[in-house]
Amino acid sequence: HEQGLRLLIGTAVQQAAARGLSAQPVFSFYNGEVNRVMMRITRNRPWNTEHYGFLAYCHSCGQFQTAPWKKLSRVNCLCADHSKLVLSGPMWLGPLHNHDQLAAMNTEAERLTATTEPASAQQWKECQALIQTMQAETPLPPYYYPLAEIGRRGKMDIPPRQQLLERLCQNGFAASTTHISTQAIKTDAPIAECLKLAEQ
């Protein structure tokens, strides 16, 4: 589902660049079967190709990695089983949301939570929780690991999400939930480290 958002953004970025424009995502949202993206289009700014490339996934070990155009022919997995490595893209590999825009949205949701009637205030409180999840996921890599996949690869029950997030952070990794799936985590830790900590 995240790749769907990133393919959509990547297409907009590529089409803008073909017209001499620059495109950046302001806000990206996946809900059910719907992908929604708000883009900011500007003139006279160079196209940031650093955030446009491919996503590689190894079906053997479960590890993701990004692959820029210039290194596309040299993508290998650390597990050395290169036959199970697949590439998706090209797509947007940068942040799904603009951090400053999310901060402004969170401030507004907080104000509305405090100033509206209880029924509406609860809805704004839920919006605020969603925005905070998006803030946490913004700086993390362009992929996530489903908890069911971690359980399957580790031959164990599905690990408790919050406990795994805490263990990853305690071991020096960045980790967060993702608005795209309640049963997944985003982290800069390798899949092998996720499995090790989930088994403990």
Secondary structure, DSSP 8 states (H G I E B T S, - for coil): -HHHHHHHHHHHHHHHHHTTEEEEEEEEEEETTEEEEEEEEEES----GGGEEEEEEETTT--EEEE-GGGGGG---TTS-GGGEEEEEEEE-S-SS-HHHHHHHHHHHHHHHHHS-HHHHHHHHHHHHHHHHHHHHTTS-S--EEHHHHHHHHTS----HHHHHHHHHHTT--EEEETTEEEEEEESS-HHHHHHHHH-
